[in-house]
Amino acid sequence: MPSNTARPSVDLKFISNQFEQEGCLVVSIADNGIGIVASNQQSIFEKYQRISTTAEGHGVGIYLVKGMLERTGGKITVESRPESGSEFKIYLKRKDSSLLDVNPSSKGP
């Protein structure tokens, strides 16, 4: 159901990065959006929790992502400041560290 509340005009920019840490492939995704106050940062991972009425959604997406990651030995974290954006880090547990080289060499086969 659409909201009658006007959405803030934000020129979003996303930055992604990947690296290895704690036996996991870590995918980091950052934006320059409205940010999340510290007191709300952990509640966004709870089912049906929404901290904004200006964004679309029902409060289940990030809850489901967290559950799937935890069942496979991974996790998701957030770092954020109001008016400065947010950075989410997704930790994907690696079974065999030789399967995926996050820093491939420039050498050919």
Biopython code that builds the backbone (N, CA, C, O; Angstrom):
import numpy as np
from Bio.PDB.StructureBuilder import StructureBuilder

atoms = [
    (1, "MET", "N", (0.851, -1.171, 0.000)),
    (1, "MET", "CA", (0.000, 0.000, 0.000)),
    (1, "MET", "C", (0.899, 1.237, 0.000)),
    (1, "MET", "O", (1.762, 1.362, 0.869)),
    (2, "PRO", "N", (0.715, 2.161, -0.965)),
    (2, "PRO", "CA", (1.551, 3.353, -1.028)),
    (2, "PRO", "C", (1.305, 4.281, 0.149)),
    (2, "PRO", "O", (0.194, 4.373, 0.670)),
    (3, "SER", "N", (2.351, 4.956, 0.549)),
    (3, "SER", "CA", (2.264, 5.899, 1.652)),
    (3, "SER", "C", (2.041, 7.301, 1.100)),
    (3, "SER", "O", (2.553, 7.642, 0.034)),
    (4, "ASN", "N", (1.283, 8.104, 1.821)),
    (4, "ASN", "CA", (1.070, 9.493, 1.422)),
    (4, "ASN", "C", (2.191, 10.399, 1.913)),
    (4, "ASN", "O", (2.203, 11.595, 1.622)),
    (5, "THR", "N", (3.129, 9.827, 2.655)),
    (5, "THR", "CA", (4.248, 10.587, 3.178)),
    (5, "THR", "C", (5.277, 10.806, 2.079)),
    (5, "THR", "O", (5.664, 9.862, 1.390)),
    (6, "ALA", "N", (5.716, 12.031, 1.913)),
    (6, "ALA", "CA", (6.714, 12.338, 0.889)),
    (6, "ALA", "C", (8.049, 11.720, 1.269)),
    (6, "ALA", "O", (8.459, 11.744, 2.429)),
    (7, "ARG", "N", (8.713, 11.167, 0.267)),
    (7, "ARG", "CA", (10.021, 10.572, 0.494)),
    (7, "ARG", "C", (11.092, 11.634, 0.350)),
    (7, "ARG", "O", (10.981, 12.515, -0.503)),
    (8, "PRO", "N", (12.132, 11.562, 1.176)),
    (8, "PRO", "CA", (13.207, 12.540, 1.046)),
    (8, "PRO", "C", (13.938, 12.347, -0.278)),
    (8, "PRO", "O", (14.075, 11.226, -0.767)),
    (9, "SER", "N", (14.397, 13.435, -0.839)),
    (9, "SER", "CA", (15.158, 13.372, -2.074)),
    (9, "SER", "C", (16.629, 13.188, -1.714)),
    (9, "SER", "O", (17.261, 14.087, -1.158)),
    (10, "VAL", "N", (17.164, 12.011, -2.037)),
    (10, "VAL", "CA", (18.547, 11.693, -1.713)),
    (10, "VAL", "C", (19.213, 11.135, -2.961)),
    (10, "VAL", "O", (18.672, 10.243, -3.613)),
    (11, "ASP", "N", (20.383, 11.660, -3.290)),
    (11, "ASP", "CA", (21.161, 11.136, -4.399)),
    (11, "ASP", "C", (21.987, 9.982, -3.865)),
    (11, "ASP", "O", (23.105, 10.180, -3.390)),
    (12, "LEU", "N", (21.430, 8.750, -3.942)),
    (12, "LEU", "CA", (22.100, 7.599, -3.357)),
    (12, "LEU", "C", (23.284, 7.148, -4.197)),
    (12, "LEU", "O", (23.219, 7.113, -5.426)),
    (13, "LYS", "N", (24.348, 6.811, -3.520)),
    (13, "LYS", "CA", (25.518, 6.228, -4.149)),
    (13, "LYS", "C", (25.844, 4.965, -3.373)),
    (13, "LYS", "O", (25.855, 4.968, -2.142)),
    (14, "PHE", "N", (26.108, 3.888, -4.095)),
    (14, "PHE", "CA", (26.425, 2.618, -3.461)),
    (14, "PHE", "C", (27.858, 2.239, -3.791)),
    (14, "PHE", "O", (28.311, 2.415, -4.922)),
    (15, "ILE", "N", (28.564, 1.724, -2.808)),
    (15, "ILE", "CA", (29.928, 1.253, -2.984)),
    (15, "ILE", "C", (29.969, -0.176, -2.465)),
    (15, "ILE", "O", (29.508, -0.449, -1.357)),
    (16, "SER", "N", (30.518, -1.085, -3.258)),
    (16, "SER", "CA", (30.645, -2.462, -2.788)),
    (16, "SER", "C", (32.112, -2.868, -2.816)),
    (16, "SER", "O", (32.902, -2.362, -3.613)),
    (17, "ASN", "N", (32.448, -3.781, -1.940)),
    (17, "ASN", "CA", (33.802, -4.258, -1.802)),
    (17, "ASN", "C", (33.732, -5.684, -1.283)),
    (17, "ASN", "O", (32.752, -6.059, -0.640)),
    (18, "GLN", "N", (34.747, -6.478, -1.550)),
    (18, "GLN", "CA", (34.786, -7.824, -0.985)),
    (18, "GLN", "C", (36.196, -8.133, -0.496)),
    (18, "GLN", "O", (37.184, -7.682, -1.075)),
    (19, "PHE", "N", (36.267, -8.909, 0.577)),
    (19, "PHE", "CA", (37.542, -9.295, 1.157)),
    (19, "PHE", "C", (37.312, -10.526, 2.020)),
    (19, "PHE", "O", (36.172, -10.953, 2.202)),
    (20, "GLU", "N", (38.376, -11.093, 2.547)),
    (20, "GLU", "CA", (38.253, -12.275, 3.385)),
    (20, "GLU", "C", (38.575, -11.924, 4.833)),
    (20, "GLU", "O", (39.540, -11.213, 5.111)),
    (21, "GLN", "N", (37.754, -12.431, 5.753)),
    (21, "GLN", "CA", (37.948, -12.185, 7.186)),
    (21, "GLN", "C", (37.225, -13.270, 7.963)),
    (21, "GLN", "O", (36.131, -13.682, 7.577)),
    (22, "GLU", "N", (37.811, -13.731, 9.038)),
    (22, "GLU", "CA", (37.190, -14.723, 9.930)),
    (22, "GLU", "C", (36.738, -15.976, 9.187)),
    (22, "GLU", "O", (35.717, -16.562, 9.548)),
    (23, "GLY", "N", (37.480, -16.404, 8.149)),
    (23, "GLY", "CA", (37.097, -17.579, 7.378)),
    (23, "GLY", "C", (35.870, -17.367, 6.518)),
    (23, "GLY", "O", (35.227, -18.329, 6.099)),
    (24, "CYS", "N", (35.543, -16.115, 6.253)),
    (24, "CYS", "CA", (34.366, -15.772, 5.457)),
    (24, "CYS", "C", (34.758, -14.866, 4.292)),
    (24, "CYS", "O", (35.723, -14.107, 4.371)),
    (25, "LEU", "N", (34.000, -14.962, 3.228)),
    (25, "LEU", "CA", (34.053, -13.951, 2.185)),
    (25, "LEU", "C", (33.143, -12.838, 2.678)),
    (25, "LEU", "O", (31.980, -13.086, 2.994)),
    (26, "VAL", "N", (33.652, -11.627, 2.747)),
    (26, "VAL", "CA", (32.868, -10.503, 3.254)),
    (26, "VAL", "C", (32.542, -9.583, 2.087)),
    (26, "VAL", "O", (33.431, -9.126, 1.370)),
    (27, "VAL", "N", (31.262, -9.323, 1.911)),
    (27, "VAL", "CA", (30.795, -8.375, 0.907)),
    (27, "VAL", "C", (30.308, -7.153, 1.669)),
    (27, "VAL", "O", (29.402, -7.240, 2.498)),
    (28, "SER", "N", (30.920, -6.020, 1.378)),
    (28, "SER", "CA", (30.586, -4.768, 2.052)),
    (28, "SER", "C", (29.832, -3.882, 1.071)),
    (28, "SER", "O", (30.282, -3.665, -0.054)),
    (29, "ILE", "N", (28.689, -3.375, 1.502)),
    (29, "ILE", "CA", (27.868, -2.493, 0.664)),
    (29, "ILE", "C", (27.570, -1.240, 1.471)),
    (29, "ILE", "O", (27.004, -1.309, 2.562)),
    (30, "ALA", "N", (27.958, -0.092, 0.922)),
    (30, "ALA", "CA", (27.759, 1.182, 1.626)),
    (30, "ALA", "C", (26.941, 2.125, 0.771)),
    (30, "ALA", "O", (26.965, 2.051, -0.457)),
    (31, "ASP", "N", (26.212, 3.017, 1.433)),
    (31, "ASP", "CA", (25.456, 4.047, 0.729)),
    (31, "ASP", "C", (25.632, 5.387, 1.435)),
    (31, "ASP", "O", (26.200, 5.462, 2.525)),
    (32, "ASN", "N", (25.147, 6.415, 0.808)),
    (32, "ASN", "CA", (25.205, 7.752, 1.410)),
    (32, "ASN", "C", (23.798, 8.242, 1.734)),
    (32, "ASN", "O", (23.496, 9.428, 1.604)),
    (33, "GLY", "N", (22.940, 7.310, 2.158)),
    (33, "GLY", "CA", (21.546, 7.624, 2.445)),
    (33, "GLY", "C", (21.348, 8.343, 3.765)),
    (33, "GLY", "O", (22.258, 9.005, 4.266)),
    (34, "ILE", "N", (20.157, 8.211, 4.324)),
    (34, "ILE", "CA", (19.788, 8.966, 5.521)),
    (34, "ILE", "C", (20.424, 8.428, 6.797)),
    (34, "ILE", "O", (20.443, 9.120, 7.815)),
    (35, "GLY", "N", (20.947, 7.199, 6.757)),
    (35, "GLY", "CA", (21.589, 6.619, 7.932)),
    (35, "GLY", "C", (20.600, 6.091, 8.952)),
    (35, "GLY", "O", (19.388, 6.260, 8.817)),
    (36, "ILE", "N", (21.141, 5.449, 9.974)),
    (36, "ILE", "CA", (20.327, 4.837, 11.030)),
    (36, "ILE", "C", (20.935, 5.224, 12.371)),
    (36, "ILE", "O", (22.134, 5.043, 12.586)),
    (37, "VAL", "N", (20.118, 5.752, 13.268)),
    (37, "VAL", "CA", (20.641, 6.115, 14.592)),
    (37, "VAL", "C", (21.073, 4.849, 15.333)),
    (37, "VAL", "O", (20.514, 3.773, 15.121)),
    (38, "ALA", "N", (22.061, 4.988, 16.191)),
    (38, "ALA", "CA", (22.651, 3.843, 16.899)),
    (38, "ALA", "C", (21.603, 3.017, 17.646)),
    (38, "ALA", "O", (21.689, 1.789, 17.660)),
    (39, "SER", "N", (20.629, 3.660, 18.260)),
    (39, "SER", "CA", (19.626, 2.938, 19.053)),
    (39, "SER", "C", (18.715, 2.055, 18.200)),
    (39, "SER", "O", (18.049, 1.172, 18.740)),
    (40, "ASN", "N", (18.671, 2.270, 16.889)),
    (40, "ASN", "CA", (17.833, 1.457, 15.994)),
    (40, "ASN", "C", (18.615, 0.428, 15.192)),
    (40, "ASN", "O", (18.010, -0.395, 14.507)),
    (41, "GLN", "N", (19.919, 0.451, 15.256)),
    (41, "GLN", "CA", (20.717, -0.382, 14.357)),
    (41, "GLN", "C", (20.501, -1.879, 14.550)),
    (41, "GLN", "O", (20.474, -2.606, 13.557)),
    (42, "GLN", "N", (20.350, -2.368, 15.752)),
    (42, "GLN", "CA", (20.135, -3.802, 15.936)),
    (42, "GLN", "C", (18.681, -4.199, 15.704)),
    (42, "GLN", "O", (18.408, -5.340, 15.328)),
    (43, "SER", "N", (17.753, -3.286, 15.919)),
    (43, "SER", "CA", (16.337, -3.635, 15.750)),
    (43, "SER", "C", (15.970, -3.840, 14.281)),
    (43, "SER", "O", (14.949, -4.469, 14.000)),
    (44, "ILE", "N", (16.759, -3.337, 13.340)),
    (44, "ILE", "CA", (16.420, -3.533, 11.924)),
    (44, "ILE", "C", (16.508, -4.989, 11.511)),
    (44, "ILE", "O", (15.964, -5.366, 10.473)),
    (45, "PHE", "N", (17.184, -5.821, 12.303)),
    (45, "PHE", "CA", (17.322, -7.242, 11.994)),
    (45, "PHE", "C", (16.176, -8.073, 12.561)),
    (45, "PHE", "O", (16.124, -9.282, 12.333)),
    (46, "GLU", "N", (15.254, -7.444, 13.297)),
    (46, "GLU", "CA", (14.117, -8.147, 13.883)),
    (46, "GLU", "C", (12.943, -8.170, 12.905)),
    (46, "GLU", "O", (12.751, -7.242, 12.119)),
    (47, "LYS", "N", (12.170, -9.240, 12.970)),
    (47, "LYS", "CA", (11.029, -9.424, 12.074)),
    (47, "LYS", "C", (9.993, -8.311, 12.241)),
    (47, "LYS", "O", (9.609, -7.969, 13.359)),
    (48, "TYR", "N", (9.552, -7.758, 11.123)),
    (48, "TYR", "CA", (8.532, -6.701, 11.027)),
    (48, "TYR", "C", (8.965, -5.359, 11.601)),
    (48, "TYR", "O", (8.131, -4.478, 11.811)),
    (49, "GLN", "N", (10.242, -5.196, 11.852)),
    (49, "GLN", "CA", (10.723, -3.917, 12.389)),
    (49, "GLN", "C", (11.044, -2.961, 11.253)),
    (49, "GLN", "O", (11.804, -3.297, 10.345)),
    (50, "ARG", "N", (10.476, -1.791, 11.306)),
    (50, "ARG", "CA", (10.749, -0.734, 10.336)),
    (50, "ARG", "C", (11.063, 0.516, 11.122)),
    (50, "ARG", "O", (10.361, 0.857, 12.074)),
    (51, "ILE", "N", (12.111, 1.194, 10.723)),
    (51, "ILE", "CA", (12.489, 2.407, 11.441)),
    (51, "ILE", "C", (12.117, 3.657, 10.673)),
    (51, "ILE", "O", (12.272, 4.771, 11.175)),
    (52, "SER", "N", (11.626, 3.477, 9.455)),
    (52, "SER", "CA", (11.263, 4.618, 8.627)),
    (52, "SER", "C", (9.913, 4.380, 7.982)),
    (52, "SER", "O", (9.629, 3.282, 7.505)),
    (53, "THR", "N", (9.094, 5.396, 7.969)),
    (53, "THR", "CA", (7.813, 5.293, 7.267)),
    (53, "THR", "C", (7.921, 5.851, 5.852)),
    (53, "THR", "O", (6.957, 5.804, 5.088)),
    (54, "THR", "N", (9.095, 6.381, 5.503)),
    (54, "THR", "CA", (9.269, 6.951, 4.165)),
    (54, "THR", "C", (9.836, 5.943, 3.176)),
    (54, "THR", "O", (9.865, 6.215, 1.975)),
    (55, "ALA", "N", (10.286, 4.788, 3.651)),
    (55, "ALA", "CA", (10.845, 3.762, 2.769)),
    (55, "ALA", "C", (9.808, 2.659, 2.563)),
    (55, "ALA", "O", (8.989, 2.383, 3.439)),
    (56, "GLU", "N", (9.865, 2.039, 1.387)),
    (56, "GLU", "CA", (8.965, 0.929, 1.111)),
    (56, "GLU", "C", (9.417, -0.306, 1.877)),
    (56, "GLU", "O", (10.576, -0.406, 2.281)),
    (57, "GLY", "N", (8.514, -1.229, 2.071)),
    (57, "GLY", "CA", (8.865, -2.494, 2.695)),
    (57, "GLY", "C", (7.946, -2.869, 3.823)),
    (57, "GLY", "O", (7.077, -2.101, 4.236)),
    (58, "HIS", "N", (8.165, -4.095, 4.321)),
    (58, "HIS", "CA", (7.326, -4.640, 5.388)),
    (58, "HIS", "C", (8.135, -5.096, 6.595)),
    (58, "HIS", "O", (7.570, -5.624, 7.553)),
    (59, "GLY", "N", (9.450, -4.900, 6.561)),
    (59, "GLY", "CA", (10.269, -5.263, 7.709)),
    (59, "GLY", "C", (10.624, -6.731, 7.798)),
    (59, "GLY", "O", (10.864, -7.237, 8.894)),
    (60, "VAL", "N", (10.663, -7.429, 6.675)),
    (60, "VAL", "CA", (11.038, -8.840, 6.721)),
    (60, "VAL", "C", (12.305, -9.155, 5.927)),
    (60, "VAL", "O", (12.947, -10.169, 6.201)),
    (61, "GLY", "N", (12.682, -8.341, 4.972)),
    (61, "GLY", "CA", (13.810, -8.644, 4.088)),
    (61, "GLY", "C", (15.118, -8.861, 4.811)),
    (61, "GLY", "O", (15.747, -9.908, 4.652)),
    (62, "ILE", "N", (15.535, -7.904, 5.594)),
    (62, "ILE", "CA", (16.822, -8.012, 6.272)),
    (62, "ILE", "C", (16.772, -9.067, 7.376)),
    (62, "ILE", "O", (17.791, -9.676, 7.704)),
    (63, "TYR", "N", (15.591, -9.282, 7.947)),
    (63, "TYR", "CA", (15.390, -10.347, 8.930)),
    (63, "TYR", "C", (15.640, -11.713, 8.277)),
    (63, "TYR", "O", (16.310, -12.564, 8.862)),
    (64, "LEU", "N", (15.104, -11.923, 7.068)),
    (64, "LEU", "CA", (15.295, -13.180, 6.356)),
    (64, "LEU", "C", (16.749, -13.376, 5.950)),
    (64, "LEU", "O", (17.275, -14.483, 6.059)),
    (65, "VAL", "N", (17.404, -12.322, 5.484)),
    (65, "VAL", "CA", (18.816, -12.398, 5.110)),
    (65, "VAL", "C", (19.644, -12.823, 6.324)),
    (65, "VAL", "O", (20.490, -13.711, 6.223)),
    (66, "LYS", "N", (19.400, -12.192, 7.460)),
    (66, "LYS", "CA", (20.136, -12.526, 8.687)),
    (66, "LYS", "C", (19.946, -13.997, 9.048)),
    (66, "LYS", "O", (20.914, -14.681, 9.380)),
    (67, "GLY", "N", (18.724, -14.483, 8.987)),
    (67, "GLY", "CA", (18.438, -15.883, 9.317)),
    (67, "GLY", "C", (19.149, -16.857, 8.393)),
    (67, "GLY", "O", (19.713, -17.849, 8.855)),
    (68, "MET", "N", (19.128, -16.584, 7.090)),
    (68, "MET", "CA", (19.798, -17.471, 6.135)),
    (68, "MET", "C", (21.305, -17.486, 6.361)),
    (68, "MET", "O", (21.934, -18.543, 6.323)),
    (69, "LEU", "N", (21.876, -16.313, 6.595)),
    (69, "LEU", "CA", (23.320, -16.242, 6.831)),
    (69, "LEU", "C", (23.708, -16.987, 8.103)),
    (69, "LEU", "O", (24.692, -17.727, 8.106)),
    (70, "GLU", "N", (22.958, -16.807, 9.174)),
    (70, "GLU", "CA", (23.273, -17.471, 10.437)),
    (70, "GLU", "C", (23.152, -18.984, 10.334)),
    (70, "GLU", "O", (23.936, -19.707, 10.949)),
    (71, "ARG", "N", (22.180, -19.479, 9.564)),
    (71, "ARG", "CA", (22.024, -20.929, 9.390)),
    (71, "ARG", "C", (23.195, -21.546, 8.637)),
    (71, "ARG", "O", (23.439, -22.747, 8.756)),
    (72, "THR", "N", (23.916, -20.750, 7.869)),
    (72, "THR", "CA", (25.051, -21.265, 7.103)),
    (72, "THR", "C", (26.391, -20.849, 7.698)),
    (72, "THR", "O", (27.427, -21.006, 7.053)),
    (73, "GLY", "N", (26.383, -20.318, 8.922)),
    (73, "GLY", "CA", (27.616, -19.953, 9.600)),
    (73, "GLY", "C", (28.095, -18.542, 9.321)),
    (73, "GLY", "O", (29.210, -18.185, 9.702)),
    (74, "GLY", "N", (27.283, -17.736, 8.667)),
    (74, "GLY", "CA", (27.655, -16.360, 8.358)),
    (74, "GLY", "C", (26.945, -15.374, 9.261)),
    (74, "GLY", "O", (26.348, -15.744, 10.272)),
    (75, "LYS", "N", (27.021, -14.119, 8.877)),
    (75, "LYS", "CA", (26.341, -13.075, 9.646)),
    (75, "LYS", "C", (26.234, -11.814, 8.785)),
    (75, "LYS", "O", (26.819, -11.725, 7.706)),
    (76, "ILE", "N", (25.472, -10.846, 9.292)),
    (76, "ILE", "CA", (25.359, -9.535, 8.665)),
    (76, "ILE", "C", (25.506, -8.484, 9.762)),
    (76, "ILE", "O", (24.965, -8.635, 10.858)),
    (77, "THR", "N", (26.240, -7.422, 9.455)),
    (77, "THR", "CA", (26.424, -6.338, 10.422)),
    (77, "THR", "C", (26.109, -5.012, 9.737)),
    (77, "THR", "O", (26.089, -4.922, 8.510)),
    (78, "VAL", "N", (25.864, -3.992, 10.546)),
    (78, "VAL", "CA", (25.622, -2.657, 10.011)),
    (78, "VAL", "C", (26.395, -1.640, 10.839)),
    (78, "VAL", "O", (26.485, -1.743, 12.062)),
    (79, "GLU", "N", (26.939, -0.671, 10.150)),
    (79, "GLU", "CA", (27.532, 0.512, 10.775)),
    (79, "GLU", "C", (26.883, 1.701, 10.090)),
    (79, "GLU", "O", (26.821, 1.752, 8.862)),
    (80, "SER", "N", (26.402, 2.657, 10.869)),
    (80, "SER", "CA", (25.669, 3.763, 10.275)),
    (80, "SER", "C", (25.680, 4.978, 11.184)),
    (80, "SER", "O", (25.798, 4.873, 12.405)),
    (81, "ARG", "N", (25.554, 6.124, 10.553)),
    (81, "ARG", "CA", (25.382, 7.393, 11.273)),
    (81, "ARG", "C", (24.315, 8.197, 10.540)),
    (81, "ARG", "O", (24.302, 8.228, 9.310)),
    (82, "PRO", "N", (23.432, 8.840, 11.272)),
    (82, "PRO", "CA", (22.414, 9.667, 10.624)),
    (82, "PRO", "C", (23.055, 10.705, 9.701)),
    (82, "PRO", "O", (24.076, 11.310, 10.029)),
    (83, "GLU", "N", (22.438, 10.890, 8.559)),
    (83, "GLU", "CA", (22.860, 11.843, 7.529)),
    (83, "GLU", "C", (24.191, 11.484, 6.867)),
    (83, "GLU", "O", (24.708, 12.260, 6.063)),
    (84, "SER", "N", (24.754, 10.307, 7.198)),
    (84, "SER", "CA", (26.039, 9.904, 6.612)),
    (84, "SER", "C", (25.969, 8.579, 5.868)),
    (84, "SER", "O", (26.952, 8.173, 5.249)),
    (85, "GLY", "N", (24.839, 7.903, 5.915)),
    (85, "GLY", "CA", (24.710, 6.631, 5.215)),
    (85, "GLY", "C", (24.994, 5.436, 6.100)),
    (85, "GLY", "O", (25.216, 5.559, 7.304)),
    (86, "SER", "N", (24.979, 4.274, 5.464)),
    (86, "SER", "CA", (25.131, 3.005, 6.175)),
    (86, "SER", "C", (26.076, 2.092, 5.416)),
    (86, "SER", "O", (26.217, 2.194, 4.197)),
    (87, "GLU", "N", (26.722, 1.193, 6.156)),
    (87, "GLU", "CA", (27.534, 0.154, 5.551)),
    (87, "GLU", "C", (27.100, -1.185, 6.126)),
    (87, "GLU", "O", (27.143, -1.398, 7.338)),
    (88, "PHE", "N", (26.685, -2.076, 5.251)),
    (88, "PHE", "CA", (26.320, -3.431, 5.637)),
    (88, "PHE", "C", (27.444, -4.357, 5.206)),
    (88, "PHE", "O", (27.950, -4.255, 4.088)),
    (89, "LYS", "N", (27.834, -5.266, 6.104)),
    (89, "LYS", "CA", (28.828, -6.276, 5.768)),
    (89, "LYS", "C", (28.152, -7.637, 5.876)),
    (89, "LYS", "O", (27.586, -7.987, 6.912)),
    (90, "ILE", "N", (28.220, -8.395, 4.789)),
    (90, "ILE", "CA", (27.641, -9.726, 4.721)),
    (90, "ILE", "C", (28.787, -10.727, 4.756)),
    (90, "ILE", "O", (29.646, -10.725, 3.875)),
    (91, "TYR", "N", (28.800, -11.581, 5.775)),
    (91, "TYR", "CA", (29.852, -12.582, 5.954)),
    (91, "TYR", "C", (29.318, -13.926, 5.457)),
    (91, "TYR", "O", (28.392, -14.489, 6.040)),
    (92, "LEU", "N", (29.910, -14.431, 4.376)),
    (92, "LEU", "CA", (29.532, -15.710, 3.799)),
    (92, "LEU", "C", (30.585, -16.744, 4.194)),
    (92, "LEU", "O", (31.736, -16.660, 3.766)),
    (93, "LYS", "N", (30.189, -17.716, 5.009)),
    (93, "LYS", "CA", (31.130, -18.739, 5.498)),
    (93, "LYS", "C", (31.655, -19.544, 4.322)),
    (93, "LYS", "O", (30.897, -20.013, 3.474)),
    (94, "ARG", "N", (32.974, -19.690, 4.295)),
    (94, "ARG", "CA", (33.610, -20.436, 3.209)),
    (94, "ARG", "C", (33.940, -21.848, 3.680)),
    (94, "ARG", "O", (34.564, -22.029, 4.726)),
    (95, "LYS", "N", (33.527, -22.831, 2.916)),
    (95, "LYS", "CA", (33.823, -24.231, 3.239)),
    (95, "LYS", "C", (35.246, -24.579, 2.838)),
    (95, "LYS", "O", (35.950, -25.275, 3.570)),
    (96, "ASP", "N", (35.675, -24.092, 1.666)),
    (96, "ASP", "CA", (37.002, -24.383, 1.139)),
    (96, "ASP", "C", (37.596, -23.086, 0.630)),
    (96, "ASP", "O", (37.129, -22.538, -0.368)),
    (97, "SER", "N", (38.618, -22.591, 1.302)),
    (97, "SER", "CA", (39.173, -21.285, 0.949)),
    (97, "SER", "C", (39.802, -21.257, -0.433)),
    (97, "SER", "O", (40.088, -20.174, -0.943)),
    (98, "SER", "N", (40.029, -22.408, -1.058)),
    (98, "SER", "CA", (40.621, -22.404, -2.390)),
    (98, "SER", "C", (39.571, -22.262, -3.491)),
    (98, "SER", "O", (39.924, -22.093, -4.658)),
    (99, "LEU", "N", (38.297, -22.327, -3.141)),
    (99, "LEU", "CA", (37.250, -22.266, -4.161)),
    (99, "LEU", "C", (37.058, -20.879, -4.753)),
    (99, "LEU", "O", (36.685, -20.755, -5.919)),
    (100, "LEU", "N", (37.299, -19.859, -3.992)),
    (100, "LEU", "CA", (37.062, -18.507, -4.461)),
    (100, "LEU", "C", (38.231, -17.625, -4.069)),
    (100, "LEU", "O", (38.521, -17.444, -2.887)),
    (101, "ASP", "N", (38.896, -17.082, -5.068)),
    (101, "ASP", "CA", (40.023, -16.179, -4.817)),
    (101, "ASP", "C", (39.513, -14.769, -4.920)),
    (101, "ASP", "O", (39.185, -14.311, -6.015)),
    (102, "VAL", "N", (39.433, -14.049, -3.785)),
    (102, "VAL", "CA", (38.904, -12.701, -3.804)),
    (102, "VAL", "C", (39.909, -11.695, -4.349)),
    (102, "VAL", "O", (39.544, -10.557, -4.643)),
    (103, "ASN", "N", (41.156, -12.095, -4.487)),
    (103, "ASN", "CA", (42.192, -11.239, -5.050)),
    (103, "ASN", "C", (42.904, -11.967, -6.178)),
    (103, "ASN", "O", (44.087, -12.287, -6.054)),
    (104, "PRO", "N", (42.199, -12.236, -7.288)),
    (104, "PRO", "CA", (42.818, -13.014, -8.366)),
    (104, "PRO", "C", (44.007, -12.289, -8.959)),
    (104, "PRO", "O", (44.018, -11.065, -9.083)),
    (105, "SER", "N", (45.011, -13.075, -9.322)),
    (105, "SER", "CA", (46.195, -12.492, -9.945)),
    (105, "SER", "C", (45.885, -12.143, -11.387)),
    (105, "SER", "O", (44.899, -12.616, -11.952)),
    (106, "SER", "N", (46.719, -11.325, -11.973)),
    (106, "SER", "CA", (46.506, -10.924, -13.366)),
    (106, "SER", "C", (47.060, -11.953, -14.328)),
    (106, "SER", "O", (46.997, -11.760, -15.542)),
    (107, "LYS", "N", (47.613, -13.063, -13.801)),
    (107, "LYS", "CA", (48.154, -14.104, -14.663)),
    (107, "LYS", "C", (47.032, -14.873, -15.325)),
    (107, "LYS", "O", (45.995, -15.135, -14.716)),
    (108, "GLY", "N", (47.246, -15.219, -16.542)),
    (108, "GLY", "CA", (46.276, -16.041, -17.282)),
    (108, "GLY", "C", (46.473, -17.493, -16.984)),
    (108, "GLY", "O", (47.391, -17.851, -16.246)),
    (109, "PRO", "N", (45.617, -18.370, -17.551)),
    (109, "PRO", "CA", (45.724, -19.819, -17.291)),
    (109, "PRO", "C", (46.971, -20.400, -17.900)),
    (109, "PRO", "O", (47.217, -21.599, -17.777)),
]
sb = StructureBuilder()
sb.init_structure("model")
sb.init_model(0)
sb.init_chain("A")
sb.init_seg("    ")
for serial, (resi, resn, name, xyz) in enumerate(atoms, 1):
    if name == "N":
        sb.init_residue(resn, " ", resi, " ")
    sb.init_atom(name, np.array(xyz, "f"), 0.0, 1.0, " ", f" {name:<3s}", serial, name[0])
structure = sb.get_structure()
